[in-house]
Amino acid sequence: MHYLEIALLVISFLLIVTGATLFVLARSYVKKEMFENFYGGKNAIYGGFRIFKYEYYQSDKLWVCTSLRVVFIGLLMVFPLTYMLAK
């Protein structure tokens, strides 16, 4: 069980680092024309769960949205498993 807990902690660390990096980089991969009328410009991607919607990204940067979805679903799965193993 000890090795499984360590593996889950390493996986969660990698998911957090990857998610944080993609979260910061998402602003540079959005369609600029979609956010011309928003206060704050391209920073508006962070509001209203727009960061998880494909229509706001450039057509060649859709992998960022997919990766963000996978990372956050992975985090939602890893933390309960870690909690159950720690009990």
LOVOBA-619730 format. One record per residue: residue number from 1; residue in one letter; z, x, y of N, C-alpha, C in turn. Coordinates in steps of 0.05 Angstrom, whole numbers, plus 5000, padded with zeros to 4 digits. Last residue first. Example, Ala and Ser with C-alpha at 12.3 -4.5 7.8 and 13.67 -1.06 7.14 Angstrom:
// LOVOBA-619730
rec num: 2 residu: s n_z: 5142 n_x: 5257 n_y: 4955 ca_z: 5143 ca_x: 5273 ca_y: 4979 c_z: 5157 c_x: 5258 c_y: 5001
rec num: 1 residu: a n_z: 5156 n_x: 5264 n_y: 4886 ca_z: 5156 ca_x: 5246 ca_y: 4910 c_z: 5156 c_x: 5264 c_y: 4934
END
This chain:
// LOVOBA-619730
rec num: 87 residu: k n_z: 5097 n_x: 4865 n_y: 5128 ca_z: 5120 ca_x: 4848 ca_y: 5120 c_z: 5131 c_x: 4857 c_y: 5094
rec num: 86 residu: a n_z: 5051 n_x: 4893 n_y: 5134 ca_z: 5075 ca_x: 4905 ca_y: 5145 c_z: 5100 c_x: 4889 c_y: 5137
rec num: 85 residu: l n_z: 5012 n_x: 4860 n_y: 5114 ca_z: 5019 ca_x: 4883 ca_y: 5099 c_z: 5045 c_x: 4896 c_y: 5108
rec num: 84 residu: m n_z: 5008 n_x: 4823 n_y: 5156 ca_z: 5016 ca_x: 4814 ca_y: 5129 c_z: 5025 c_x: 4837 c_y: 5112
rec num: 83 residu: y n_z: 4990 n_x: 4856 n_y: 5198 ca_z: 5015 ca_x: 4842 ca_y: 5200 c_z: 5026 c_x: 4833 c_y: 5173
rec num: 82 residu: t n_z: 4940 n_x: 4870 n_y: 5178 ca_z: 4960 ca_x: 4891 ca_y: 5184 c_z: 4988 c_x: 4879 c_y: 5185
rec num: 81 residu: l n_z: 4915 n_x: 4820 n_y: 5178 ca_z: 4919 ca_x: 4835 ca_y: 5153 c_z: 4940 c_x: 4857 c_y: 5156
rec num: 80 residu: p n_z: 4915 n_x: 4807 n_y: 5233 ca_z: 4932 ca_x: 4791 ca_y: 5214 c_z: 4936 c_x: 4806 c_y: 5188
rec num: 79 residu: f n_z: 4880 n_x: 4851 n_y: 5251 ca_z: 4908 ca_x: 4849 ca_y: 5260 c_z: 4925 c_x: 4830 c_y: 5242
rec num: 78 residu: v n_z: 4829 n_x: 4843 n_y: 5227 ca_z: 4845 ca_x: 4866 ca_y: 5220 c_z: 4875 c_x: 4862 c_y: 5228
rec num: 77 residu: m n_z: 4805 n_x: 4797 n_y: 5249 ca_z: 4811 ca_x: 4798 ca_y: 5220 c_z: 4830 c_x: 4820 c_y: 5213
rec num: 76 residu: l n_z: 4799 n_x: 4807 n_y: 5302 ca_z: 4813 ca_x: 4783 ca_y: 5295 c_z: 4820 c_x: 4782 c_y: 5265
rec num: 75 residu: l n_z: 4768 n_x: 4853 n_y: 5299 ca_z: 4795 ca_x: 4855 ca_y: 5308 c_z: 4812 c_x: 4830 c_y: 5301
rec num: 74 residu: g n_z: 4720 n_x: 4829 n_y: 5281 ca_z: 4734 ca_x: 4849 ca_y: 5264 c_z: 4763 c_x: 4852 c_y: 5273
rec num: 73 residu: i n_z: 4708 n_x: 4799 n_y: 5326 ca_z: 4713 ca_x: 4785 ca_y: 5301 c_z: 4728 c_x: 4803 c_y: 5282
rec num: 72 residu: f n_z: 4699 n_x: 4841 n_y: 5362 ca_z: 4721 ca_x: 4823 ca_y: 5366 c_z: 4727 c_x: 4806 c_y: 5342
rec num: 71 residu: v n_z: 4654 n_x: 4867 n_y: 5337 ca_z: 4679 ca_x: 4882 ca_y: 5342 c_z: 4702 c_x: 4862 c_y: 5345
rec num: 70 residu: v n_z: 4615 n_x: 4827 n_y: 5337 ca_z: 4625 ca_x: 4838 ca_y: 5311 c_z: 4651 c_x: 4852 c_y: 5315
rec num: 69 residu: r n_z: 4608 n_x: 4820 n_y: 5392 ca_z: 4616 ca_x: 4797 ca_y: 5375 c_z: 4628 c_x: 4808 c_y: 5349
rec num: 68 residu: l n_z: 4590 n_x: 4870 n_y: 5407 ca_z: 4615 ca_x: 4860 ca_y: 5418 c_z: 4625 c_x: 4837 c_y: 5401
rec num: 67 residu: s n_z: 4541 n_x: 4872 n_y: 5379 ca_z: 4563 ca_x: 4891 ca_y: 5372 c_z: 4590 c_x: 4881 c_y: 5383
rec num: 66 residu: t n_z: 4512 n_x: 4832 n_y: 5405 ca_z: 4518 ca_x: 4830 ca_y: 5377 c_z: 4541 c_x: 4848 c_y: 5369
rec num: 65 residu: c n_z: 4510 n_x: 4854 n_y: 5457 ca_z: 4523 ca_x: 4829 ca_y: 5453 c_z: 4530 c_x: 4825 c_y: 5423
rec num: 64 residu: v n_z: 4481 n_x: 4901 n_y: 5445 ca_z: 4508 ca_x: 4903 ca_y: 5457 c_z: 4523 c_x: 4877 c_y: 5452
rec num: 63 residu: w n_z: 4432 n_x: 4884 n_y: 5427 ca_z: 4450 ca_x: 4896 ca_y: 5408 c_z: 4478 c_x: 4899 c_y: 5419
rec num: 62 residu: l n_z: 4402 n_x: 4870 n_y: 5471 ca_z: 4416 ca_x: 4849 ca_y: 5457 c_z: 4436 c_x: 4859 c_y: 5436
rec num: 61 residu: k n_z: 4369 n_x: 4901 n_y: 5503 ca_z: 4398 ca_x: 4908 ca_y: 5501 c_z: 4414 c_x: 4887 c_y: 5487
rec num: 60 residu: d n_z: 4319 n_x: 4884 n_y: 5512 ca_z: 4321 ca_x: 4907 ca_y: 5494 c_z: 4350 c_x: 4916 c_y: 5491
rec num: 59 residu: s n_z: 4327 n_x: 4841 n_y: 5547 ca_z: 4316 ca_x: 4835 ca_y: 5520 c_z: 4319 c_x: 4859 c_y: 5501
rec num: 58 residu: q n_z: 4391 n_x: 4840 n_y: 5579 ca_z: 4363 ca_x: 4848 ca_y: 5578 c_z: 4353 c_x: 4846 c_y: 5550
rec num: 57 residu: y n_z: 4434 n_x: 4782 n_y: 5576 ca_z: 4428 ca_x: 4810 ca_y: 5571 c_z: 4398 c_x: 4815 c_y: 5573
rec num: 56 residu: y n_z: 4444 n_x: 4728 n_y: 5578 ca_z: 4450 ca_x: 4744 ca_y: 5602 c_z: 4443 c_x: 4773 c_y: 5599
rec num: 55 residu: e n_z: 4433 n_x: 4704 n_y: 5529 ca_z: 4414 ca_x: 4699 ca_y: 5551 c_z: 4420 c_x: 4716 c_y: 5576
rec num: 54 residu: y n_z: 4475 n_x: 4715 n_y: 5492 ca_z: 4451 ca_x: 4731 ca_y: 5492 c_z: 4434 c_x: 4728 c_y: 5517
rec num: 53 residu: k n_z: 4544 n_x: 4718 n_y: 5507 ca_z: 4519 ca_x: 4701 ca_y: 5506 c_z: 4495 c_x: 4719 c_y: 5510
rec num: 52 residu: f n_z: 4591 n_x: 4744 n_y: 5516 ca_z: 4584 ca_x: 4739 ca_y: 5488 c_z: 4558 c_x: 4722 c_y: 5486
rec num: 51 residu: i n_z: 4599 n_x: 4746 n_y: 5570 ca_z: 4595 ca_x: 4772 ca_y: 5557 c_z: 4586 c_x: 4768 c_y: 5528
rec num: 50 residu: r n_z: 4614 n_x: 4697 n_y: 5587 ca_z: 4586 ca_x: 4704 ca_y: 5590 c_z: 4579 c_x: 4730 c_y: 5575
rec num: 49 residu: f n_z: 4665 n_x: 4676 n_y: 5589 ca_z: 4655 ca_x: 4684 ca_y: 5563 c_z: 4625 c_x: 4690 c_y: 5564
rec num: 48 residu: g n_z: 4681 n_x: 4672 n_y: 5644 ca_z: 4670 ca_x: 4649 ca_y: 5629 c_z: 4657 c_x: 4656 c_y: 5603
rec num: 47 residu: g n_z: 4666 n_x: 4738 n_y: 5667 ca_z: 4678 ca_x: 4712 ca_y: 5671 c_z: 4665 c_x: 4691 c_y: 5653
rec num: 46 residu: y n_z: 4638 n_x: 4785 n_y: 5663 ca_z: 4664 ca_x: 4784 ca_y: 5650 c_z: 4677 c_x: 4756 c_y: 5652
rec num: 45 residu: i n_z: 4593 n_x: 4781 n_y: 5693 ca_z: 4589 ca_x: 4779 ca_y: 5664 c_z: 4616 c_x: 4776 c_y: 5650
rec num: 44 residu: a n_z: 4603 n_x: 4792 n_y: 5745 ca_z: 4607 ca_x: 4764 ca_y: 5737 c_z: 4603 c_x: 4761 c_y: 5707
rec num: 43 residu: n n_z: 4586 n_x: 4842 n_y: 5758 ca_z: 4614 ca_x: 4840 ca_y: 5747 c_z: 4620 c_x: 4811 c_y: 5737
rec num: 42 residu: k n_z: 4539 n_x: 4837 n_y: 5784 ca_z: 4538 ca_x: 4839 ca_y: 5755 c_z: 4565 c_x: 4839 c_y: 5742
rec num: 41 residu: g n_z: 4567 n_x: 4803 n_y: 5839 ca_z: 4543 ca_x: 4813 ca_y: 5826 c_z: 4545 c_x: 4814 c_y: 5796
rec num: 40 residu: g n_z: 4607 n_x: 4782 n_y: 5869 ca_z: 4614 ca_x: 4805 ca_y: 5852 c_z: 4590 c_x: 4816 c_y: 5837
rec num: 39 residu: y n_z: 4586 n_x: 4717 n_y: 5865 ca_z: 4602 ca_x: 4735 ca_y: 5880 c_z: 4612 c_x: 4758 c_y: 5862
rec num: 38 residu: f n_z: 4519 n_x: 4705 n_y: 5845 ca_z: 4547 ca_x: 4706 ca_y: 5838 c_z: 4561 c_x: 4725 c_y: 5857
rec num: 37 residu: n n_z: 4465 n_x: 4707 n_y: 5852 ca_z: 4479 ca_x: 4687 ca_y: 5867 c_z: 4509 c_x: 4687 c_y: 5862
rec num: 36 residu: e n_z: 4448 n_x: 4747 n_y: 5816 ca_z: 4443 ca_x: 4751 ca_y: 5845 c_z: 4460 c_x: 4731 c_y: 5861
rec num: 35 residu: f n_z: 4450 n_x: 4747 n_y: 5761 ca_z: 4475 ca_x: 4748 ca_y: 5775 c_z: 4471 c_x: 4753 c_y: 5805
rec num: 34 residu: m n_z: 4400 n_x: 4748 n_y: 5739 ca_z: 4417 ca_x: 4726 ca_y: 5731 c_z: 4442 c_x: 4724 c_y: 5748
rec num: 33 residu: e n_z: 4376 n_x: 4795 n_y: 5755 ca_z: 4368 ca_x: 4771 ca_y: 5769 c_z: 4386 c_x: 4747 c_y: 5761
rec num: 32 residu: k n_z: 4397 n_x: 4833 n_y: 5719 ca_z: 4406 ca_x: 4833 ca_y: 5747 c_z: 4400 c_x: 4807 c_y: 5761
rec num: 31 residu: k n_z: 4420 n_x: 4824 n_y: 5656 ca_z: 4396 ca_x: 4819 ca_y: 5673 c_z: 4406 c_x: 4816 c_y: 5702
rec num: 30 residu: v n_z: 4463 n_x: 4878 n_y: 5633 ca_z: 4456 ca_x: 4850 ca_y: 5639 c_z: 4431 c_x: 4848 c_y: 5656
rec num: 29 residu: y n_z: 4481 n_x: 4930 n_y: 5624 ca_z: 4459 ca_x: 4920 ca_y: 5607 c_z: 4452 c_x: 4891 c_y: 5612
rec num: 28 residu: s n_z: 4524 n_x: 4943 n_y: 5655 ca_z: 4499 ca_x: 4956 ca_y: 5661 c_z: 4476 c_x: 4946 c_y: 5644
rec num: 27 residu: r n_z: 4565 n_x: 4913 n_y: 5631 ca_z: 4557 ca_x: 4907 ca_y: 5659 c_z: 4530 c_x: 4920 c_y: 5666
rec num: 26 residu: a n_z: 4575 n_x: 4937 n_y: 5583 ca_z: 4561 ca_x: 4911 ca_y: 5583 c_z: 4550 c_x: 4905 c_y: 5611
rec num: 25 residu: l n_z: 4608 n_x: 4981 n_y: 5585 ca_z: 4579 ca_x: 4985 ca_y: 5588 c_z: 4563 c_x: 4959 c_y: 5590
rec num: 24 residu: v n_z: 4659 n_x: 4958 n_y: 5577 ca_z: 4653 ca_x: 4971 ca_y: 5602 c_z: 4623 c_x: 4974 c_y: 5606
rec num: 23 residu: f n_z: 4652 n_x: 4939 n_y: 5525 ca_z: 4661 ca_x: 4921 ca_y: 5546 c_z: 4654 c_x: 4932 c_y: 5573
rec num: 22 residu: l n_z: 4640 n_x: 4985 n_y: 5496 ca_z: 4619 ca_x: 4965 ca_y: 5499 c_z: 4626 c_x: 4945 c_y: 5522
rec num: 21 residu: t n_z: 4692 n_x: 5009 n_y: 5500 ca_z: 4668 ca_x: 5022 ca_y: 5510 c_z: 4645 c_x: 5002 c_y: 5515
rec num: 20 residu: a n_z: 4724 n_x: 4971 n_y: 5474 ca_z: 4729 ca_x: 4978 ca_y: 5502 c_z: 4705 c_x: 4991 c_y: 5515
rec num: 19 residu: g n_z: 4701 n_x: 4971 n_y: 5422 ca_z: 4701 ca_x: 4947 ca_y: 5439 c_z: 4705 c_x: 4953 c_y: 5468
rec num: 18 residu: t n_z: 4713 n_x: 5024 n_y: 5406 ca_z: 4685 ca_x: 5014 ca_y: 5408 c_z: 4683 c_x: 4990 c_y: 5426
rec num: 17 residu: v n_z: 4769 n_x: 5022 n_y: 5408 ca_z: 4754 ca_x: 5042 ca_y: 5424 c_z: 4725 c_x: 5033 c_y: 5428
rec num: 16 residu: i n_z: 4779 n_x: 4981 n_y: 5371 ca_z: 4789 ca_x: 4979 ca_y: 5398 c_z: 4773 c_x: 4998 c_y: 5416
rec num: 15 residu: l n_z: 4757 n_x: 5002 n_y: 5323 ca_z: 4747 ca_x: 4977 ca_y: 5335 c_z: 4755 c_x: 4974 c_y: 5364
rec num: 14 residu: l n_z: 4789 n_x: 5047 n_y: 5316 ca_z: 4760 ca_x: 5050 ca_y: 5320 c_z: 4748 c_x: 5025 c_y: 5333
rec num: 13 residu: f n_z: 4839 n_x: 5021 n_y: 5307 ca_z: 4835 ca_x: 5040 ca_y: 5329 c_z: 4806 c_x: 5043 c_y: 5336
rec num: 12 residu: s n_z: 4827 n_x: 4992 n_y: 5260 ca_z: 4834 ca_x: 4977 ca_y: 5285 c_z: 4831 c_x: 4995 c_y: 5310
rec num: 11 residu: i n_z: 4819 n_x: 5034 n_y: 5225 ca_z: 4797 ca_x: 5015 ca_y: 5231 c_z: 4803 c_x: 5000 c_y: 5257
rec num: 10 residu: v n_z: 4870 n_x: 5056 n_y: 5225 ca_z: 4847 ca_x: 5073 ca_y: 5234 c_z: 4824 c_x: 5054 c_y: 5241
rec num: 9 residu: l n_z: 4899 n_x: 5013 n_y: 5204 ca_z: 4905 ca_x: 5024 ca_y: 5231 c_z: 4883 c_x: 5040 c_y: 5242
rec num: 8 residu: l n_z: 4876 n_x: 5009 n_y: 5153 ca_z: 4874 ca_x: 4987 ca_y: 5172 c_z: 4880 c_x: 4996 c_y: 5201
rec num: 7 residu: a n_z: 4892 n_x: 5058 n_y: 5131 ca_z: 4864 ca_x: 5052 ca_y: 5134 c_z: 4859 c_x: 5029 c_y: 5154
rec num: 6 residu: i n_z: 4947 n_x: 5051 n_y: 5130 ca_z: 4936 ca_x: 5072 ca_y: 5147 c_z: 4906 c_x: 5067 c_y: 5152
rec num: 5 residu: e n_z: 4951 n_x: 5009 n_y: 5093 ca_z: 4961 ca_x: 5006 ca_y: 5121 c_z: 4949 c_x: 5026 c_y: 5140
rec num: 4 residu: l n_z: 4930 n_x: 5035 n_y: 5048 ca_z: 4916 ca_x: 5011 ca_y: 5059 c_z: 4925 c_x: 5006 c_y: 5088
rec num: 3 residu: y n_z: 4969 n_x: 5073 n_y: 5038 ca_z: 4942 ca_x: 5082 ca_y: 5045 c_z: 4926 c_x: 5059 c_y: 5058
rec num: 2 residu: h n_z: 5012 n_x: 5040 n_y: 5023 ca_z: 5014 ca_x: 5058 ca_y: 5047 c_z: 4986 c_x: 5066 c_y: 5056
rec num: 1 residu: m n_z: 5000 n_x: 5016 n_y: 4976 ca_z: 5000 ca_x: 5000 ca_y: 5000 c_z: 5000 c_x: 5017 c_y: 5025
END
